[in-house]
Amino acid sequence: MPWRKPDLSPVPLICLAAIIAGTLLDPARAMPSIAMMVLSAYVLIENPVENFRQFFRDPVLIMLVLVFFVYVASGLNSTEDPTYWLERVRIKLPFLAMPVALIVLRKKITSLQFCSFLYLFLVLTVISSAIITVKFMSDFKDVLKAYSEGRVIETPFSHVRYSLIIAFGVICGFYLYSKNFFLKYAAERWLILAATLYLIFFLHLLAVRSGIAGLYICGIYMIVYTLVRIRNPKVALLIAMIVLVFPVVSYFTIPSVKTKINYMKFDLEQLFLFKNAASLSDGGRILSVEKGMELFQEHWLTGVGVGDLRVEMQRKLKLAPEHPRTWLLPHNQFVFVAAGTGLFGLLIFTVAVFLPLFNRRCNRQWLFVCFNIILLSSFLTEATVEEQMGTAFYISFLLLLFFYFRYENEENEEAGKQLSN
């Protein structure tokens, strides 16, 4: 009996589901890395010539890969801490692997599959957040005390990146509800809406400003979108009321929000009135950005080298009159890249992260724009993609949304041309 090549077409979709699960489940933390390796092998097995041809035709994918090589090249300028440089390069590996690996999803994701992936993501965010909510309520006083000291409740990984995932979970929930999506029972739509509203509550309970700010900026964008694109002033007014009223209500009804805001006021007063950043969260972050900018001004062409950035920041912060006890890296993704790689690296990174928004088939989709709003706004206050989970979340969902909306709309346009002919 002649050997028949096995059907490997489900592999990309299974790997994508593994990446989504791995972003939120502790036992599955290694799954994104394994899935990326499997996808990379799949690209080389299934029609590699066509896959690479499509890759080199897409400037968005090329720019994302160049981010990885910018970090590699900075090793030539990193002489004091090669171990830290290797760590930075390892964390940026998804920028090299994912744009090539996920090219196989081009024109292969149906609307049902795409919404099912978002549904899986929504379910996992609800499960993960429910566990944290139970911990919060069972240890209420101690958790609030931690918030009053600038700390937060324990999350599966970095609380900032986790809050961004929750914020995007809210957006996914509204998207699925607006598409009337359900897998089997029509009543699932109301469960999706309930889950979405719960995630909004949880995001405020968590009281991490990056996620909350990203969500409200999305709300402002949706007001403009519904007025200009959909031309529905009633929906725009409803969104505006929620954006204006909910922050006030949450301040007076959710204790962690009020505690967090009061600590933030104390923190900033200590920094700006008394020049004190010792053991203070916001003060240390602001100071880290200032010192990162100083490094960029002093080494504007090549940066100090990503591998030497930690050492150089420690030297700067040692001399700071604010006396920070924790030596932070720049809490701004653009400043981090600028200080580490210089002007050339900053230009490549900036073009890479903003270029997807200039694709006309994608920037018409509010889900795609909201994802970028949440992530790019976090870049202003956090080096979001300098941790493994932040990088995996950003690059995986960016490419999933990019490939789906770009090629879904391309097929719709081609179908429209055929009908018109």
Secondary structure, 3 states (H helix, E strand, C coil): CCCCCCCCCCHHHHHHHHHHHHCCCHHHCCHHHHHHHHHHHHHHHCCHHHHHHHHHCCHHHHHHHHHHHHHHHHHHHCCCCHHHHHHHHHHCHHHHHHHHHHHHHCCCCCHHHHHHHHHHHHHHHHHHHHHHHHHHHHCHHHHHHHHHCCCCCCCCCCHHHHHHHHHHHHHHHHHHHHCCCCCCCCCHHHHHHHHHHHHHHHHHHHCCHHHHHHHHHHHHHHHHHHHHCCCCHHHHHHHHHHHHHHHHHHHHHCHHHHHHHHHHHHHHHHHHHHCCCCCCHHHHHHHHHHHHHHHHHHCCCCCCCHHHHHHHHHHHHHCCCCCCCCCCCCCCHHHHHHHHHHHHHHHHHHHHHHHHHHCCCCCCCHHHHHHHHHHHHHCCCCCHHHCHHHHHHHHHHHHHHHHHHHHHHHHHHHHHHHHHC
